[in-house]
Amino acid sequence: MRIVLQKVSDGSVDVIDELTGERDPTFEPQRIGVGYVLLVGAEDSDGAKQIAWLAHKISNLRVFEDDNGKMNRSIHDVNGSILSISQFTLYADVRKGNRPSFVKAGSPDHADKVWRQFNETLRAEGLAVKEGRFGAHMRVNLTNDGPVTIIFDTDELGV
């Protein structure tokens, strides 16, 4: 799995109709205040081990400032929330040509399942999690706080 974590003071997502560019009335826009916007990609080899490791690591990550201005507080300590966005483009391969290849991205059925299980695991860690819509054209807005952006790749981490 690959995850881009951005510490935010606020974030939101809406689903857009690709043909008209208008907001999809069947999707209720999702918003959070302080917390993380997570861009989440999965490949076909990802499963329970990767999900558990990432959820635990993200839940306990200490990137919020304490009273001394040091990154020493977790998302739990600041009563933060998560906005989770599925994003297969994290597996883009741009080594050849000018058009990215996405062959390493998980099949849609598997990636959707992994993303949903990941979100449920974060909830089991005691976090409030809001979601975009898998496979949809979305508009994501955020105010990166810090800025703090951290990339997780379970392949590189040996998970």
KOLROFI-960582 format. One record per residue (C-alpha): residue number from 1; residue in three letters; x, y, z. Coordinates in steps of 0.5 Angstrom, whole numbers, plus 500, padded with zeros to 3 digits. Example, Ala and Ser with C-alpha at 12.3 -4.5 7.8 and 13.67 -1.06 7.14 Angstrom:
2
(1; "Ala"; (525; 491; 516))
(2; "Ser"; (527; 498; 514))
***
This chain:
159
(1; "Met"; (500; 500; 500))
(2; "Arg"; (502; 507; 499))
(3; "Ile"; (499; 513; 503))
(4; "Val"; (501; 520; 503))
(5; "Leu"; (499; 523; 509))
(6; "Gln"; (498; 531; 510))
(7; "Lys"; (497; 534; 517))
(8; "Val"; (491; 539; 516))
(9; "Ser"; (487; 544; 520))
(10; "Asp"; (482; 543; 515))
(11; "Gly"; (480; 538; 509))
(12; "Ser"; (474; 537; 505))
(13; "Val"; (472; 532; 499))
(14; "Asp"; (466; 532; 494))
(15; "Val"; (464; 528; 488))
(16; "Ile"; (464; 531; 481))
(17; "Asp"; (460; 529; 475))
(18; "Glu"; (466; 528; 470))
(19; "Leu"; (461; 530; 464))
(20; "Thr"; (458; 536; 467))
(21; "Gly"; (463; 538; 472))
(22; "Glu"; (458; 539; 477))
(23; "Arg"; (457; 537; 484))
(24; "Asp"; (454; 530; 484))
(25; "Pro"; (448; 531; 488))
(26; "Thr"; (448; 523; 491))
(27; "Phe"; (454; 524; 495))
(28; "Glu"; (454; 528; 501))
(29; "Pro"; (461; 533; 502))
(30; "Gln"; (465; 530; 507))
(31; "Arg"; (469; 535; 512))
(32; "Ile"; (474; 535; 517))
(33; "Gly"; (478; 540; 522))
(34; "Val"; (484; 538; 525))
(35; "Gly"; (487; 532; 523))
(36; "Tyr"; (490; 528; 517))
(37; "Val"; (488; 528; 509))
(38; "Leu"; (490; 521; 507))
(39; "Leu"; (491; 519; 500))
(40; "Val"; (491; 511; 500))
(41; "Gly"; (493; 507; 494))
(42; "Ala"; (493; 499; 494))
(43; "Glu"; (496; 494; 490))
(44; "Asp"; (494; 487; 489))
(45; "Ser"; (499; 484; 494))
(46; "Asp"; (496; 488; 500))
(47; "Gly"; (492; 485; 505))
(48; "Ala"; (491; 485; 513))
(49; "Lys"; (498; 485; 515))
(50; "Gln"; (499; 492; 511))
(51; "Ile"; (493; 495; 513))
(52; "Ala"; (494; 493; 521))
(53; "Trp"; (501; 496; 520))
(54; "Leu"; (499; 503; 517))
(55; "Ala"; (493; 504; 521))
(56; "His"; (497; 503; 528))
(57; "Lys"; (503; 507; 525))
(58; "Ile"; (498; 513; 523))
(59; "Ser"; (494; 512; 529))
(60; "Asn"; (500; 513; 534))
(61; "Leu"; (504; 518; 529))
(62; "Arg"; (506; 524; 533))
(63; "Val"; (507; 530; 529))
(64; "Phe"; (502; 535; 532))
(65; "Glu"; (506; 540; 537))
(66; "Asp"; (506; 540; 544))
(67; "Asp"; (506; 546; 549))
(68; "Asn"; (513; 547; 547))
(69; "Gly"; (512; 547; 540))
(70; "Lys"; (515; 540; 539))
(71; "Met"; (512; 534; 534))
(72; "Asn"; (510; 530; 540))
(73; "Arg"; (502; 529; 540))
(74; "Ser"; (498; 524; 536))
(75; "Ile"; (492; 525; 532))
(76; "His"; (488; 522; 539))
(77; "Asp"; (492; 528; 543))
(78; "Val"; (489; 533; 539))
(79; "Asn"; (482; 530; 538))
(80; "Gly"; (483; 530; 530))
(81; "Ser"; (479; 526; 525))
(82; "Ile"; (481; 523; 518))
(83; "Leu"; (479; 524; 511))
(84; "Ser"; (481; 518; 507))
(85; "Ile"; (481; 519; 499))
(86; "Ser"; (482; 513; 495))
(87; "Gln"; (488; 514; 490))
(88; "Phe"; (490; 509; 485))
(89; "Thr"; (495; 514; 481))
(90; "Leu"; (500; 513; 487))
(91; "Tyr"; (502; 507; 483))
(92; "Ala"; (504; 511; 477))
(93; "Asp"; (510; 509; 473))
(94; "Val"; (513; 515; 469))
(95; "Arg"; (519; 512; 467))
(96; "Lys"; (517; 511; 460))
(97; "Gly"; (514; 516; 455))
(98; "Asn"; (510; 521; 458))
(99; "Arg"; (503; 518; 459))
(100; "Pro"; (503; 514; 466))
(101; "Ser"; (502; 507; 467))
(102; "Phe"; (498; 504; 473))
(103; "Val"; (499; 497; 472))
(104; "Lys"; (502; 496; 479))
(105; "Ala"; (495; 499; 482))
(106; "Gly"; (491; 494; 485))
(107; "Ser"; (485; 491; 481))
(108; "Pro"; (479; 496; 483))
(109; "Asp"; (475; 490; 487))
(110; "His"; (481; 489; 491))
(111; "Ala"; (483; 496; 492))
(112; "Asp"; (476; 498; 494))
(113; "Lys"; (476; 492; 499))
(114; "Val"; (483; 494; 502))
(115; "Trp"; (481; 501; 502))
(116; "Arg"; (475; 500; 506))
(117; "Gln"; (478; 495; 511))
(118; "Phe"; (484; 500; 512))
(119; "Asn"; (478; 505; 514))
(120; "Glu"; (475; 501; 519))
(121; "Thr"; (481; 499; 522))
(122; "Leu"; (483; 506; 523))
(123; "Arg"; (476; 507; 526))
(124; "Ala"; (477; 501; 531))
(125; "Glu"; (484; 505; 533))
(126; "Gly"; (478; 510; 536))
(127; "Leu"; (479; 515; 530))
(128; "Ala"; (473; 519; 526))
(129; "Val"; (474; 517; 519))
(130; "Lys"; (470; 520; 513))
(131; "Glu"; (471; 518; 506))
(132; "Gly"; (471; 520; 499))
(133; "Arg"; (468; 515; 494))
(134; "Phe"; (472; 510; 491))
(135; "Gly"; (473; 510; 483))
(136; "Ala"; (470; 517; 483))
(137; "His"; (472; 524; 480))
(138; "Met"; (473; 528; 487))
(139; "Arg"; (475; 535; 489))
(140; "Val"; (479; 535; 495))
(141; "Asn"; (481; 541; 499))
(142; "Leu"; (486; 542; 504))
(143; "Thr"; (490; 546; 509))
(144; "Asn"; (496; 543; 510))
(145; "Asp"; (499; 545; 517))
(146; "Gly"; (506; 545; 518))
(147; "Pro"; (507; 544; 512))
(148; "Val"; (507; 536; 514))
(149; "Thr"; (507; 531; 509))
(150; "Ile"; (509; 524; 510))
(151; "Ile"; (509; 518; 505))
(152; "Phe"; (508; 511; 507))
(153; "Asp"; (510; 505; 502))
(154; "Thr"; (509; 498; 505))
(155; "Asp"; (514; 495; 500))
(156; "Glu"; (520; 500; 502))
(157; "Leu"; (518; 499; 509))
(158; "Gly"; (518; 491; 508))
(159; "Val"; (511; 490; 511))
***
